[in-house]
Amino acid sequence: MRPYILPHVFPQTLAQSVSGEIRSRRAGTEGIPTGELERAEEALRALPAPPPGPIPLYEWEAKTLVLLVPAVQKALREGYPVYVHGGAMAESKYNYEVFYAFRVGLGGDSPSDLLDFYGVNKYTGDVSRLNVDEIQDGPDLRALQDILRQVHRLTDDVLERYRMEQPRR
């Protein structure tokens, strides 16, 4: 599936911003050629509409959520180099239709450097410790989850439906 960037998710909002910019700058002033902002506004209006319904989180967004888990944040504050491996791995024990799974470690790639295994629900943004099925929580994590839920149209109905899913098969 083609990734949608913000202009595809919110074309009307961006078009309104551009319209406001047009009104505030007066065409031809402040280094903007006459008609350029109007052409940009038309281009934004011509963008295709995003597909209906929720848009699952992308792997890089899920990795970012994992980096905001309090235990990972603590390791980073203490100066440890943290690595995050995984994503859509093809292990049969995880439900990869709904979850990304990540192995998080400190420093190297040896078993002794392992911090934990985390799963991220693509449709809720919830982050779980996979070994104990424990939902992770923290202020920075919650803040990004709220933003991603808005951008990806993860409504209360979607959250309720996908929170019943389990990371393990």
Rosetta constraint file for C-alpha pairs under 8 A:
AtomPair CA 4 CA 8 HARMONIC 5.71 0.50
AtomPair CA 4 CA 9 HARMONIC 6.68 0.50
AtomPair CA 4 CA 50 HARMONIC 7.37 0.50
AtomPair CA 5 CA 9 HARMONIC 6.52 0.50
AtomPair CA 6 CA 10 HARMONIC 5.88 0.50
AtomPair CA 6 CA 11 HARMONIC 7.70 0.50
AtomPair CA 6 CA 151 HARMONIC 7.83 0.50
AtomPair CA 7 CA 11 HARMONIC 4.99 0.50
AtomPair CA 7 CA 14 HARMONIC 6.72 0.50
AtomPair CA 7 CA 44 HARMONIC 7.30 0.50
AtomPair CA 7 CA 47 HARMONIC 7.87 0.50
AtomPair CA 8 CA 47 HARMONIC 6.56 0.50
AtomPair CA 8 CA 48 HARMONIC 6.84 0.50
AtomPair CA 8 CA 49 HARMONIC 6.48 0.50
AtomPair CA 8 CA 50 HARMONIC 6.02 0.50
AtomPair CA 9 CA 49 HARMONIC 7.55 0.50
AtomPair CA 9 CA 50 HARMONIC 6.06 0.50
AtomPair CA 9 CA 151 HARMONIC 7.11 0.50
AtomPair CA 10 CA 14 HARMONIC 6.41 0.50
AtomPair CA 11 CA 15 HARMONIC 6.00 0.50
AtomPair CA 11 CA 44 HARMONIC 5.90 0.50
AtomPair CA 11 CA 45 HARMONIC 6.46 0.50
AtomPair CA 11 CA 47 HARMONIC 7.04 0.50
AtomPair CA 12 CA 16 HARMONIC 6.11 0.50
AtomPair CA 12 CA 44 HARMONIC 7.79 0.50
AtomPair CA 12 CA 45 HARMONIC 7.02 0.50
AtomPair CA 13 CA 17 HARMONIC 6.28 0.50
AtomPair CA 14 CA 18 HARMONIC 6.15 0.50
AtomPair CA 14 CA 44 HARMONIC 7.29 0.50
AtomPair CA 15 CA 19 HARMONIC 6.08 0.50
AtomPair CA 15 CA 41 HARMONIC 5.40 0.50
AtomPair CA 15 CA 44 HARMONIC 6.00 0.50
AtomPair CA 15 CA 45 HARMONIC 6.67 0.50
AtomPair CA 16 CA 20 HARMONIC 6.17 0.50
AtomPair CA 17 CA 21 HARMONIC 6.20 0.50
AtomPair CA 18 CA 22 HARMONIC 6.13 0.50
AtomPair CA 18 CA 37 HARMONIC 6.81 0.50
AtomPair CA 18 CA 40 HARMONIC 7.61 0.50
AtomPair CA 18 CA 41 HARMONIC 6.04 0.50
AtomPair CA 19 CA 23 HARMONIC 6.33 0.50
AtomPair CA 19 CA 37 HARMONIC 7.93 0.50
AtomPair CA 19 CA 38 HARMONIC 7.81 0.50
AtomPair CA 19 CA 41 HARMONIC 6.91 0.50
AtomPair CA 20 CA 24 HARMONIC 6.13 0.50
AtomPair CA 21 CA 25 HARMONIC 5.98 0.50
AtomPair CA 21 CA 37 HARMONIC 7.86 0.50
AtomPair CA 22 CA 26 HARMONIC 6.15 0.50
AtomPair CA 22 CA 27 HARMONIC 6.73 0.50
AtomPair CA 22 CA 37 HARMONIC 6.16 0.50
AtomPair CA 22 CA 38 HARMONIC 7.24 0.50
AtomPair CA 25 CA 29 HARMONIC 6.45 0.50
AtomPair CA 25 CA 30 HARMONIC 7.11 0.50
AtomPair CA 27 CA 32 HARMONIC 6.79 0.50
AtomPair CA 27 CA 33 HARMONIC 6.81 0.50
AtomPair CA 27 CA 34 HARMONIC 4.84 0.50
AtomPair CA 27 CA 35 HARMONIC 6.55 0.50
AtomPair CA 27 CA 37 HARMONIC 7.79 0.50
AtomPair CA 28 CA 32 HARMONIC 5.43 0.50
AtomPair CA 28 CA 33 HARMONIC 4.91 0.50
AtomPair CA 28 CA 34 HARMONIC 4.41 0.50
AtomPair CA 28 CA 35 HARMONIC 7.80 0.50
AtomPair CA 29 CA 33 HARMONIC 7.47 0.50
AtomPair CA 32 CA 36 HARMONIC 6.86 0.50
AtomPair CA 32 CA 37 HARMONIC 7.83 0.50
AtomPair CA 35 CA 39 HARMONIC 6.19 0.50
AtomPair CA 36 CA 40 HARMONIC 6.27 0.50
AtomPair CA 37 CA 41 HARMONIC 6.14 0.50
AtomPair CA 38 CA 42 HARMONIC 6.35 0.50
AtomPair CA 39 CA 43 HARMONIC 6.21 0.50
AtomPair CA 40 CA 44 HARMONIC 6.25 0.50
AtomPair CA 41 CA 45 HARMONIC 6.36 0.50
AtomPair CA 42 CA 46 HARMONIC 6.33 0.50
AtomPair CA 43 CA 47 HARMONIC 6.68 0.50
AtomPair CA 51 CA 55 HARMONIC 7.99 0.50
AtomPair CA 53 CA 153 HARMONIC 6.98 0.50
AtomPair CA 54 CA 123 HARMONIC 7.37 0.50
AtomPair CA 54 CA 152 HARMONIC 5.84 0.50
AtomPair CA 54 CA 153 HARMONIC 5.01 0.50
AtomPair CA 54 CA 154 HARMONIC 5.50 0.50
AtomPair CA 54 CA 155 HARMONIC 7.81 0.50
AtomPair CA 54 CA 158 HARMONIC 7.46 0.50
AtomPair CA 55 CA 123 HARMONIC 7.57 0.50
AtomPair CA 55 CA 152 HARMONIC 4.89 0.50
AtomPair CA 55 CA 153 HARMONIC 6.57 0.50
AtomPair CA 55 CA 154 HARMONIC 7.51 0.50
AtomPair CA 56 CA 122 HARMONIC 5.01 0.50
AtomPair CA 56 CA 123 HARMONIC 5.30 0.50
AtomPair CA 56 CA 152 HARMONIC 6.67 0.50
AtomPair CA 57 CA 61 HARMONIC 6.25 0.50
AtomPair CA 57 CA 62 HARMONIC 6.63 0.50
AtomPair CA 57 CA 122 HARMONIC 4.88 0.50
AtomPair CA 57 CA 123 HARMONIC 6.64 0.50
AtomPair CA 57 CA 125 HARMONIC 7.29 0.50
AtomPair CA 57 CA 148 HARMONIC 7.68 0.50
AtomPair CA 57 CA 152 HARMONIC 7.03 0.50
AtomPair CA 58 CA 62 HARMONIC 6.41 0.50
AtomPair CA 58 CA 122 HARMONIC 7.51 0.50
AtomPair CA 59 CA 63 HARMONIC 6.21 0.50
AtomPair CA 59 CA 87 HARMONIC 6.10 0.50
AtomPair CA 59 CA 88 HARMONIC 7.73 0.50
AtomPair CA 59 CA 100 HARMONIC 7.19 0.50
AtomPair CA 60 CA 64 HARMONIC 6.22 0.50
AtomPair CA 61 CA 65 HARMONIC 6.37 0.50
AtomPair CA 62 CA 66 HARMONIC 6.38 0.50
AtomPair CA 62 CA 100 HARMONIC 7.25 0.50
AtomPair CA 62 CA 120 HARMONIC 6.01 0.50
AtomPair CA 62 CA 122 HARMONIC 7.62 0.50
AtomPair CA 62 CA 125 HARMONIC 7.30 0.50
AtomPair CA 63 CA 67 HARMONIC 6.35 0.50
AtomPair CA 63 CA 84 HARMONIC 7.09 0.50
AtomPair CA 63 CA 87 HARMONIC 7.79 0.50
AtomPair CA 63 CA 102 HARMONIC 7.79 0.50
AtomPair CA 64 CA 68 HARMONIC 6.59 0.50
AtomPair CA 65 CA 69 HARMONIC 6.82 0.50
AtomPair CA 65 CA 120 HARMONIC 7.92 0.50
AtomPair CA 65 CA 125 HARMONIC 7.77 0.50
AtomPair CA 65 CA 127 HARMONIC 7.26 0.50
AtomPair CA 65 CA 141 HARMONIC 6.19 0.50
AtomPair CA 65 CA 144 HARMONIC 7.26 0.50
AtomPair CA 65 CA 145 HARMONIC 7.53 0.50
AtomPair CA 66 CA 72 HARMONIC 7.51 0.50
AtomPair CA 66 CA 118 HARMONIC 7.10 0.50
AtomPair CA 66 CA 120 HARMONIC 7.72 0.50
AtomPair CA 66 CA 127 HARMONIC 6.91 0.50
AtomPair CA 67 CA 72 HARMONIC 5.84 0.50
AtomPair CA 67 CA 73 HARMONIC 6.58 0.50
AtomPair CA 68 CA 72 HARMONIC 6.63 0.50
AtomPair CA 68 CA 73 HARMONIC 5.91 0.50
AtomPair CA 68 CA 138 HARMONIC 7.80 0.50
AtomPair CA 68 CA 140 HARMONIC 6.29 0.50
AtomPair CA 68 CA 141 HARMONIC 5.18 0.50
AtomPair CA 69 CA 73 HARMONIC 6.11 0.50
AtomPair CA 69 CA 127 HARMONIC 7.94 0.50
AtomPair CA 69 CA 136 HARMONIC 6.44 0.50
AtomPair CA 69 CA 137 HARMONIC 6.93 0.50
AtomPair CA 69 CA 138 HARMONIC 6.79 0.50
AtomPair CA 69 CA 141 HARMONIC 6.36 0.50
AtomPair CA 70 CA 74 HARMONIC 6.08 0.50
AtomPair CA 70 CA 136 HARMONIC 7.82 0.50
AtomPair CA 70 CA 137 HARMONIC 7.37 0.50
AtomPair CA 70 CA 138 HARMONIC 6.18 0.50
AtomPair CA 71 CA 75 HARMONIC 6.42 0.50
AtomPair CA 72 CA 76 HARMONIC 6.29 0.50
AtomPair CA 72 CA 82 HARMONIC 7.63 0.50
AtomPair CA 72 CA 115 HARMONIC 7.98 0.50
AtomPair CA 73 CA 77 HARMONIC 6.14 0.50
AtomPair CA 74 CA 78 HARMONIC 6.22 0.50
AtomPair CA 75 CA 79 HARMONIC 6.49 0.50
AtomPair CA 75 CA 80 HARMONIC 5.52 0.50
AtomPair CA 75 CA 81 HARMONIC 7.90 0.50
AtomPair CA 75 CA 82 HARMONIC 7.44 0.50
AtomPair CA 75 CA 106 HARMONIC 7.73 0.50
AtomPair CA 76 CA 80 HARMONIC 5.35 0.50
AtomPair CA 76 CA 81 HARMONIC 6.69 0.50
AtomPair CA 76 CA 82 HARMONIC 6.80 0.50
AtomPair CA 80 CA 106 HARMONIC 6.07 0.50
AtomPair CA 80 CA 107 HARMONIC 6.40 0.50
AtomPair CA 81 CA 106 HARMONIC 5.67 0.50
AtomPair CA 81 CA 107 HARMONIC 4.89 0.50
AtomPair CA 82 CA 104 HARMONIC 7.02 0.50
AtomPair CA 82 CA 105 HARMONIC 5.73 0.50
AtomPair CA 82 CA 106 HARMONIC 4.68 0.50
AtomPair CA 82 CA 107 HARMONIC 5.87 0.50
AtomPair CA 83 CA 104 HARMONIC 5.69 0.50
AtomPair CA 83 CA 105 HARMONIC 5.37 0.50
AtomPair CA 83 CA 106 HARMONIC 6.37 0.50
AtomPair CA 83 CA 107 HARMONIC 7.03 0.50
AtomPair CA 83 CA 108 HARMONIC 7.94 0.50
AtomPair CA 84 CA 102 HARMONIC 6.25 0.50
AtomPair CA 84 CA 103 HARMONIC 5.79 0.50
AtomPair CA 84 CA 104 HARMONIC 4.62 0.50
AtomPair CA 84 CA 105 HARMONIC 6.70 0.50
AtomPair CA 85 CA 102 HARMONIC 5.44 0.50
AtomPair CA 85 CA 103 HARMONIC 5.18 0.50
AtomPair CA 85 CA 104 HARMONIC 6.45 0.50
AtomPair CA 86 CA 100 HARMONIC 7.59 0.50
AtomPair CA 86 CA 101 HARMONIC 5.92 0.50
AtomPair CA 86 CA 102 HARMONIC 4.46 0.50
AtomPair CA 86 CA 103 HARMONIC 6.14 0.50
AtomPair CA 87 CA 100 HARMONIC 4.72 0.50
AtomPair CA 87 CA 101 HARMONIC 5.13 0.50
AtomPair CA 87 CA 102 HARMONIC 5.62 0.50
AtomPair CA 88 CA 96 HARMONIC 6.28 0.50
AtomPair CA 88 CA 99 HARMONIC 7.87 0.50
AtomPair CA 88 CA 100 HARMONIC 5.38 0.50
AtomPair CA 88 CA 101 HARMONIC 6.66 0.50
AtomPair CA 89 CA 96 HARMONIC 7.61 0.50
AtomPair CA 89 CA 100 HARMONIC 7.68 0.50
AtomPair CA 89 CA 101 HARMONIC 7.03 0.50
AtomPair CA 90 CA 96 HARMONIC 7.74 0.50
AtomPair CA 92 CA 169 HARMONIC 7.71 0.50
AtomPair CA 93 CA 168 HARMONIC 5.66 0.50
AtomPair CA 93 CA 169 HARMONIC 5.55 0.50
AtomPair CA 94 CA 99 HARMONIC 7.54 0.50
AtomPair CA 94 CA 101 HARMONIC 7.52 0.50
AtomPair CA 94 CA 167 HARMONIC 5.60 0.50
AtomPair CA 94 CA 168 HARMONIC 4.43 0.50
AtomPair CA 94 CA 169 HARMONIC 5.54 0.50
AtomPair CA 95 CA 99 HARMONIC 5.83 0.50
AtomPair CA 95 CA 166 HARMONIC 7.23 0.50
AtomPair CA 95 CA 167 HARMONIC 5.29 0.50
AtomPair CA 95 CA 168 HARMONIC 5.61 0.50
AtomPair CA 95 CA 169 HARMONIC 5.58 0.50
AtomPair CA 96 CA 100 HARMONIC 6.02 0.50
AtomPair CA 96 CA 101 HARMONIC 7.77 0.50
AtomPair CA 96 CA 167 HARMONIC 7.85 0.50
AtomPair CA 98 CA 121 HARMONIC 5.75 0.50
AtomPair CA 98 CA 122 HARMONIC 5.48 0.50
AtomPair CA 98 CA 123 HARMONIC 6.91 0.50
AtomPair CA 98 CA 162 HARMONIC 7.94 0.50
AtomPair CA 98 CA 165 HARMONIC 7.56 0.50
AtomPair CA 98 CA 167 HARMONIC 7.69 0.50
AtomPair CA 99 CA 119 HARMONIC 6.12 0.50
AtomPair CA 99 CA 120 HARMONIC 5.35 0.50
AtomPair CA 99 CA 121 HARMONIC 4.47 0.50
AtomPair CA 99 CA 122 HARMONIC 5.51 0.50
AtomPair CA 99 CA 167 HARMONIC 6.11 0.50
AtomPair CA 100 CA 119 HARMONIC 5.47 0.50
AtomPair CA 100 CA 120 HARMONIC 5.17 0.50
AtomPair CA 100 CA 121 HARMONIC 6.59 0.50
AtomPair CA 100 CA 122 HARMONIC 6.97 0.50
AtomPair CA 101 CA 117 HARMONIC 7.20 0.50
AtomPair CA 101 CA 118 HARMONIC 5.80 0.50
AtomPair CA 101 CA 119 HARMONIC 4.36 0.50
AtomPair CA 101 CA 120 HARMONIC 6.52 0.50
AtomPair CA 102 CA 117 HARMONIC 5.68 0.50
AtomPair CA 102 CA 118 HARMONIC 5.20 0.50
AtomPair CA 102 CA 119 HARMONIC 6.17 0.50
AtomPair CA 103 CA 114 HARMONIC 7.46 0.50
AtomPair CA 103 CA 115 HARMONIC 7.86 0.50
AtomPair CA 103 CA 116 HARMONIC 6.22 0.50
AtomPair CA 103 CA 117 HARMONIC 4.62 0.50
AtomPair CA 103 CA 118 HARMONIC 6.51 0.50
AtomPair CA 104 CA 114 HARMONIC 6.16 0.50
AtomPair CA 104 CA 115 HARMONIC 5.48 0.50
AtomPair CA 104 CA 116 HARMONIC 5.47 0.50
AtomPair CA 104 CA 117 HARMONIC 6.05 0.50
AtomPair CA 104 CA 118 HARMONIC 7.47 0.50
AtomPair CA 105 CA 109 HARMONIC 6.94 0.50
AtomPair CA 105 CA 113 HARMONIC 5.26 0.50
AtomPair CA 105 CA 114 HARMONIC 4.13 0.50
AtomPair CA 105 CA 115 HARMONIC 4.66 0.50
AtomPair CA 105 CA 116 HARMONIC 6.88 0.50
AtomPair CA 106 CA 113 HARMONIC 5.05 0.50
AtomPair CA 106 CA 114 HARMONIC 6.28 0.50
AtomPair CA 106 CA 115 HARMONIC 6.39 0.50
AtomPair CA 107 CA 113 HARMONIC 6.49 0.50
AtomPair CA 108 CA 113 HARMONIC 6.00 0.50
AtomPair CA 109 CA 113 HARMONIC 6.41 0.50
AtomPair CA 109 CA 114 HARMONIC 7.62 0.50
AtomPair CA 110 CA 114 HARMONIC 7.09 0.50
AtomPair CA 116 CA 129 HARMONIC 7.12 0.50
AtomPair CA 116 CA 131 HARMONIC 7.82 0.50
AtomPair CA 117 CA 129 HARMONIC 5.90 0.50
AtomPair CA 117 CA 130 HARMONIC 5.49 0.50
AtomPair CA 117 CA 131 HARMONIC 6.68 0.50
AtomPair CA 118 CA 127 HARMONIC 6.64 0.50
AtomPair CA 118 CA 128 HARMONIC 5.45 0.50
AtomPair CA 118 CA 129 HARMONIC 4.59 0.50
AtomPair CA 118 CA 130 HARMONIC 5.22 0.50
AtomPair CA 119 CA 127 HARMONIC 5.65 0.50
AtomPair CA 119 CA 128 HARMONIC 5.14 0.50
AtomPair CA 119 CA 129 HARMONIC 6.47 0.50
AtomPair CA 119 CA 130 HARMONIC 6.02 0.50
AtomPair CA 119 CA 167 HARMONIC 6.67 0.50
AtomPair CA 120 CA 125 HARMONIC 6.02 0.50
AtomPair CA 120 CA 126 HARMONIC 5.68 0.50
AtomPair CA 120 CA 127 HARMONIC 4.56 0.50
AtomPair CA 120 CA 128 HARMONIC 6.45 0.50
AtomPair CA 121 CA 125 HARMONIC 5.23 0.50
AtomPair CA 121 CA 126 HARMONIC 5.45 0.50
AtomPair CA 121 CA 127 HARMONIC 6.68 0.50
AtomPair CA 121 CA 162 HARMONIC 7.88 0.50
AtomPair CA 121 CA 167 HARMONIC 7.76 0.50
AtomPair CA 123 CA 154 HARMONIC 6.56 0.50
AtomPair CA 123 CA 158 HARMONIC 7.07 0.50
AtomPair CA 123 CA 159 HARMONIC 6.80 0.50
AtomPair CA 123 CA 162 HARMONIC 6.30 0.50
AtomPair CA 124 CA 149 HARMONIC 7.03 0.50
AtomPair CA 124 CA 154 HARMONIC 6.64 0.50
AtomPair CA 124 CA 158 HARMONIC 7.49 0.50
AtomPair CA 124 CA 159 HARMONIC 5.27 0.50
AtomPair CA 124 CA 162 HARMONIC 6.67 0.50
AtomPair CA 124 CA 163 HARMONIC 6.95 0.50
AtomPair CA 125 CA 145 HARMONIC 5.77 0.50
AtomPair CA 125 CA 148 HARMONIC 7.47 0.50
AtomPair CA 125 CA 149 HARMONIC 7.18 0.50
AtomPair CA 126 CA 135 HARMONIC 6.84 0.50
AtomPair CA 126 CA 136 HARMONIC 7.49 0.50
AtomPair CA 126 CA 145 HARMONIC 7.63 0.50
AtomPair CA 127 CA 135 HARMONIC 5.75 0.50
AtomPair CA 127 CA 136 HARMONIC 5.51 0.50
AtomPair CA 127 CA 137 HARMONIC 7.95 0.50
AtomPair CA 128 CA 133 HARMONIC 5.89 0.50
AtomPair CA 128 CA 134 HARMONIC 5.21 0.50
AtomPair CA 128 CA 135 HARMONIC 4.29 0.50
AtomPair CA 128 CA 136 HARMONIC 5.61 0.50
AtomPair CA 129 CA 133 HARMONIC 5.43 0.50
AtomPair CA 129 CA 134 HARMONIC 5.15 0.50
AtomPair CA 129 CA 135 HARMONIC 6.47 0.50
AtomPair CA 129 CA 136 HARMONIC 7.00 0.50
AtomPair CA 130 CA 134 HARMONIC 7.16 0.50
AtomPair CA 130 CA 167 HARMONIC 7.32 0.50
AtomPair CA 137 CA 141 HARMONIC 6.46 0.50
AtomPair CA 137 CA 142 HARMONIC 6.74 0.50
AtomPair CA 138 CA 142 HARMONIC 5.98 0.50
AtomPair CA 139 CA 143 HARMONIC 6.15 0.50
AtomPair CA 140 CA 144 HARMONIC 6.43 0.50
AtomPair CA 141 CA 145 HARMONIC 6.13 0.50
AtomPair CA 142 CA 146 HARMONIC 6.13 0.50
AtomPair CA 143 CA 147 HARMONIC 6.53 0.50
AtomPair CA 144 CA 148 HARMONIC 6.12 0.50
AtomPair CA 145 CA 149 HARMONIC 5.97 0.50
AtomPair CA 146 CA 150 HARMONIC 6.45 0.50
AtomPair CA 147 CA 151 HARMONIC 6.32 0.50
AtomPair CA 148 CA 152 HARMONIC 5.90 0.50
AtomPair CA 149 CA 153 HARMONIC 5.86 0.50
AtomPair CA 149 CA 154 HARMONIC 4.79 0.50
AtomPair CA 149 CA 155 HARMONIC 7.29 0.50
AtomPair CA 150 CA 154 HARMONIC 6.32 0.50
AtomPair CA 150 CA 155 HARMONIC 7.77 0.50
AtomPair CA 154 CA 158 HARMONIC 5.66 0.50
AtomPair CA 154 CA 159 HARMONIC 6.38 0.50
AtomPair CA 155 CA 159 HARMONIC 6.19 0.50
AtomPair CA 156 CA 160 HARMONIC 6.05 0.50
AtomPair CA 157 CA 161 HARMONIC 6.19 0.50
AtomPair CA 158 CA 162 HARMONIC 6.12 0.50
AtomPair CA 159 CA 163 HARMONIC 5.84 0.50
AtomPair CA 160 CA 164 HARMONIC 7.07 0.50
AtomPair CA 161 CA 165 HARMONIC 7.83 0.50
